[in-house]
């Protein structure tokens, strides 16, 4: 049943949003390095890689430049429209195509590059690989300002690998183990809420979430 709604919602969204996306596509073609889309290999269902689509927001060679896979505030690798597209999450809209063709679901765990995916404990990876990754999900709702958090810690890579990723994996597995049509729709609504109001913390009303690590509390509590 969830797959039916994935196809329905992504198909309708592509049709409705196409007139809005066309000017963005034209603007990207006329600026920066003239790329419209960026396809990055991510780990999905069954542990298989698939090309995740986004609007281009950074220089083509940005993963091999200082900063690597992490972005920073006012990152010099951002294209002219990059900051706006990333801040508004508009850069994620091409993933509607991934959802429609079955690579992803509307709600699920965020697919990661394999370099970061291996930070997840093996037991968690075994659970995640049973389902499709998502455009949004419990991890995306709670860590809606992940870049902002990483900009405030002394060692970004260590904090990401040893604090954020293990907790995010626990959250994503919680969703899979409690997956239902009701929770699917509830997380869609929560996603809409945090997009419209980034200070919304309705996720705190969810019952039985994994306990938050102490290291994260100062950063997430400030958003409460």
C-alpha positions in Angstrom: 0.0 0.0 0.0 2.8 2.4 0.8 4.3 1.8 -2.6 1.0 2.8 -4.2 1.1 6.1 -2.4 4.8 6.6 -3.3 3.9 6.3 -7.0 0.7 8.4 -6.6 2.4 11.3 -4.7 5.6 11.4 -6.7 3.7 11.2 -10.1 1.4 14.1 -9.1 4.3 16.1 -7.6 6.3 15.8 -10.8 3.3 17.0 -12.9 2.4 19.9 -10.5 6.0 21.1 -9.8 7.3 20.8 -13.4 6.4 24.4 -14.3 8.2 25.6 -11.1 11.2 23.4 -11.8 11.7 24.4 -15.5 12.9 28.0 -14.6 15.3 26.5 -12.1 16.6 24.1 -14.7 17.1 26.9 -17.2 18.9 29.1 -14.6 21.2 26.3 -13.7 22.0 25.7 -17.4 22.9 29.3 -17.8 25.1 29.7 -14.7 27.9 27.9 -12.9 29.2 24.9 -14.8 26.0 24.6 -16.8 25.0 21.3 -15.1 21.3 20.9 -14.2 21.4 17.6 -12.3 23.9 15.9 -10.1 23.8 12.1 -9.7 25.6 10.7 -6.8 25.8 6.9 -6.0 24.0 6.1 -2.8 23.3 2.8 -0.9 19.7 1.7 -1.2 17.5 -1.4 -0.7 19.4 -4.7 -0.6 22.7 -2.8 -0.1 22.8 -1.9 -3.8 24.1 1.4 -5.1 21.8 3.6 -7.2 22.1 7.2 -8.7 20.4 9.7 -6.4 19.3 12.8 -8.4 19.6 16.4 -7.2 19.7 19.8 -8.8 23.4 20.8 -9.1 24.4 23.1 -6.3 28.2 22.6 -6.1 31.2 22.4 -8.4 31.6 19.1 -10.2 34.9 18.3 -8.5 33.7 19.4 -5.0 34.1 16.0 -3.4 37.8 16.1 -4.2 38.3 19.6 -3.0 38.9 20.8 0.6 35.8 20.0 2.6 35.1 16.7 0.8 31.6 15.4 1.2 30.8 18.0 4.0 29.6 21.5 3.2 30.1 24.6 5.3 28.4 27.9 5.7 29.3 30.1 2.7 31.2 27.2 1.1 33.2 28.5 -1.8 32.4 25.4 -3.8 28.7 26.4 -4.0 27.3 27.4 -7.4 25.5 30.8 -7.8 22.1 29.2 -7.0 23.5 26.6 -4.7 23.0 28.2 -1.3 19.3 29.1 -2.1 18.5 25.6 -3.5 20.1 23.8 -0.5 18.6 26.1 2.2 15.1 25.7 0.8 15.7 21.9 0.0 14.6 22.6 -3.6 17.7 20.8 -4.7 16.1 17.5 -3.5 13.1 17.7 -5.8 14.6 15.6 -8.6 14.5 12.7 -6.2 10.8 12.5 -7.1 12.0 10.6 -10.1 13.9 8.2 -7.9 10.7 7.6 -5.9 8.6 7.1 -9.0 10.9 4.5 -10.5 11.3 2.6 -7.2 14.7 3.5 -6.0 13.2 5.4 -3.0 10.1 6.0 -1.0 8.6 9.3 0.2 9.5 8.3 3.7 12.4 6.2 4.8 16.1 6.5 5.8 18.2 9.0 4.0 20.4 7.1 1.5 24.1 7.8 2.0 27.3 7.4 0.0 29.0 4.1 0.9 31.9 5.9 2.6 29.5 7.2 5.3 27.2 4.2 5.2 29.9 2.0 6.7 29.7 4.1 9.8 26.4 2.4 10.6 26.8 -0.6 12.8 26.3 -3.9 10.8 23.1 -4.8 12.8 21.5 -1.5 11.7 22.6 -1.9 8.1 20.9 -5.3 8.0 17.6 -3.7 9.0 17.9 -0.7 6.7 18.7 -2.8 3.6 15.3 -4.5 3.9 13.5 -1.3 2.9 13.8 1.6 0.4 15.5 4.8 1.5 13.4 7.9 1.6 13.1 11.5 0.4 12.4 12.4 4.1 12.0 10.5 7.3 12.5 10.6 11.1 16.2 11.3 10.7 15.7 14.1 8.2 13.0 15.7 10.4 15.2 15.7 13.6 18.5 16.6 11.8 16.9 19.2 9.5 19.8 21.5 10.4 22.6 18.9 10.3 25.0 21.2 8.5 24.4 23.9 11.1 25.2 21.4 13.9 28.4 20.3 12.1 29.5 23.9 11.7 29.4 24.3 15.5 31.5 21.3 16.5 35.4 21.3 16.6 35.9 18.0 14.7 33.1 17.7 12.1 34.1 14.3 10.7 34.5 12.7 14.1 31.2 14.1 15.4 29.4 13.0 12.3 30.8 9.5 12.3 30.6 8.7 16.0 27.6 10.8 17.3 25.2 11.8 14.5 25.4 8.7 12.3 24.9 6.0 15.0 21.9 7.9 16.4 20.5 8.5 13.0 20.8 4.8 12.2 18.9 4.0 15.4 16.2 6.4 14.4 15.9 5.0 10.9 15.7 1.5 12.2 13.0 2.6 14.6 10.9 3.7 11.7 11.4 0.5 9.8 10.5 -1.6 12.9 7.4 0.6 13.5 6.5 1.2 9.9 2.8 1.6 9.2 0.7 3.7 6.8 -0.3 5.9 9.7 3.4 6.6 10.6 4.1 7.2 6.9 1.5 9.9 6.7 2.5 11.4 10.1 6.1 11.8 9.0 5.0 13.4 5.7 3.1 15.9 7.7 6.0 16.5 10.1 8.2 17.1 7.0 5.8 19.7 5.7 5.8 21.4 9.2 9.6 21.7 9.5 9.9 23.0 5.9 7.4 25.7 6.6 8.5 26.3 10.2 12.1 25.1 10.9 11.6 25.6 14.6 8.8 23.1 14.8 9.6 20.1 17.0 6.5 17.9 16.6 8.8 14.8 16.4 9.1 15.0 20.2 5.6 13.8 20.4 6.5 10.4 18.9 6.6 7.6 21.4 9.4 5.1 21.9 12.2 6.9 20.0 15.7 5.8 20.7 17.4 7.7 23.5 19.3 10.7 22.3 23.1 10.7 23.0 24.2 13.3 25.6 26.6 14.9 23.1 23.6 15.8 20.8 21.4 17.4 23.5 23.0 20.8 23.5 22.5 21.2 19.8 19.0 19.7 19.4 17.6 21.2 22.6 18.5 24.7 21.4 16.1 24.1 18.5 13.3 23.1 20.9 
